[in-house]
Amino acid sequence: MTAPLSDRKLLGIFIGSAFAVAWTFFATYIESMTISYHQNIYQNPLLAWINLGPVPLFIAAGGYYFTKSHWDEAQRQQHTAGLKGMVAGFFLWTLVILFFQVQQINDENYLYPTIAGYLLMLVVVLAFQGKFLSPGLYRGL
């Protein structure tokens, strides 16, 4: 007997959140081993994005993993496109931040670049799910 869909989704979100917390601790640990002890990790927008950027992806992936068996094919494709959009948005914003770092356009505050990254991730997710322009334009993704 399987658990109801809402229980499975909550379990998936909880497991995804646990992976997000574990990722943040792991990334912070690796960065503390490779970066000067006196440098605050969250003063660097790239390091802050590497720590905080994947959090929505982990949470959504947890929910997807535990509830995908209850969906029909159209819902599964839409959620898969959303996960692909999150991955693409994460790497696209990473490239933007790297460009800013190379050009030495740095912001001491990590909050604004992180929020901008999440907004870009949302736009890419909506594009991958076909919410922009014509519905048939993004079917192959």
Contacts in CASP RR format, 6 or more apart in sequence:
PFRMAT RR
TARGET T0000
AUTHOR 0000-0000-0000
METHOD contacts of the structure
MODEL  1
MTAPLSDRKLLGIFIGSAFAVAWTFFATYIESMTISYHQNIYQNPLLAWI
NLGPVPLFIAAGGYYFTKSHWDEAQRQQHTAGLKGMVAGFFLWTLVILFF
QVQQINDENYLYPTIAGYLLMLVVVLAFQGKFLSPGLYRGL
2 8 0 8 1.000
2 69 0 8 1.000
3 11 0 8 1.000
5 67 0 8 1.000
5 70 0 8 1.000
8 66 0 8 1.000
8 67 0 8 1.000
8 70 0 8 1.000
9 63 0 8 1.000
9 66 0 8 1.000
9 67 0 8 1.000
11 66 0 8 1.000
12 62 0 8 1.000
12 63 0 8 1.000
12 65 0 8 1.000
12 66 0 8 1.000
12 67 0 8 1.000
13 59 0 8 1.000
13 62 0 8 1.000
13 63 0 8 1.000
15 62 0 8 1.000
15 63 0 8 1.000
15 65 0 8 1.000
15 66 0 8 1.000
16 58 0 8 1.000
16 59 0 8 1.000
16 61 0 8 1.000
16 62 0 8 1.000
16 63 0 8 1.000
17 58 0 8 1.000
17 59 0 8 1.000
19 58 0 8 1.000
19 61 0 8 1.000
19 62 0 8 1.000
20 54 0 8 1.000
20 55 0 8 1.000
20 58 0 8 1.000
20 59 0 8 1.000
23 51 0 8 1.000
23 54 0 8 1.000
23 55 0 8 1.000
23 58 0 8 1.000
24 51 0 8 1.000
24 52 0 8 1.000
24 55 0 8 1.000
27 50 0 8 1.000
27 51 0 8 1.000
28 41 0 8 1.000
28 51 0 8 1.000
31 41 0 8 1.000
31 47 0 8 1.000
31 50 0 8 1.000
31 51 0 8 1.000
32 41 0 8 1.000
35 41 0 8 1.000
35 47 0 8 1.000
41 47 0 8 1.000
41 48 0 8 1.000
41 51 0 8 1.000
42 48 0 8 1.000
42 51 0 8 1.000
42 110 0 8 1.000
43 108 0 8 1.000
43 110 0 8 1.000
44 106 0 8 1.000
44 110 0 8 1.000
45 97 0 8 1.000
45 100 0 8 1.000
45 101 0 8 1.000
45 106 0 8 1.000
45 107 0 8 1.000
45 110 0 8 1.000
45 113 0 8 1.000
45 114 0 8 1.000
46 94 0 8 1.000
46 97 0 8 1.000
46 98 0 8 1.000
46 101 0 8 1.000
48 110 0 8 1.000
48 113 0 8 1.000
48 114 0 8 1.000
49 93 0 8 1.000
49 94 0 8 1.000
49 97 0 8 1.000
49 110 0 8 1.000
49 113 0 8 1.000
49 114 0 8 1.000
49 117 0 8 1.000
50 94 0 8 1.000
52 110 0 8 1.000
52 114 0 8 1.000
53 90 0 8 1.000
53 93 0 8 1.000
53 114 0 8 1.000
53 117 0 8 1.000
53 118 0 8 1.000
53 121 0 8 1.000
54 90 0 8 1.000
56 86 0 8 1.000
56 118 0 8 1.000
56 121 0 8 1.000
57 83 0 8 1.000
57 86 0 8 1.000
57 87 0 8 1.000
57 90 0 8 1.000
60 82 0 8 1.000
60 83 0 8 1.000
60 86 0 8 1.000
61 83 0 8 1.000
64 79 0 8 1.000
64 80 0 8 1.000
64 83 0 8 1.000
68 76 0 8 1.000
68 79 0 8 1.000
71 79 0 8 1.000
78 129 0 8 1.000
81 125 0 8 1.000
81 128 0 8 1.000
81 129 0 8 1.000
81 130 0 8 1.000
81 138 0 8 1.000
81 141 0 8 1.000
82 125 0 8 1.000
82 128 0 8 1.000
82 129 0 8 1.000
84 128 0 8 1.000
84 141 0 8 1.000
85 121 0 8 1.000
85 124 0 8 1.000
85 125 0 8 1.000
85 127 0 8 1.000
85 128 0 8 1.000
86 121 0 8 1.000
86 124 0 8 1.000
86 125 0 8 1.000
88 124 0 8 1.000
88 128 0 8 1.000
89 117 0 8 1.000
89 120 0 8 1.000
89 121 0 8 1.000
89 124 0 8 1.000
89 125 0 8 1.000
90 121 0 8 1.000
92 120 0 8 1.000
92 124 0 8 1.000
93 116 0 8 1.000
93 117 0 8 1.000
93 120 0 8 1.000
93 121 0 8 1.000
96 117 0 8 1.000
96 120 0 8 1.000
97 113 0 8 1.000
100 106 0 8 1.000
107 113 0 8 1.000
126 132 0 8 1.000
127 138 0 8 1.000
128 138 0 8 1.000
128 141 0 8 1.000
129 138 0 8 1.000
130 136 0 8 1.000
130 137 0 8 1.000
130 138 0 8 1.000
130 139 0 8 1.000
132 138 0 8 1.000
END
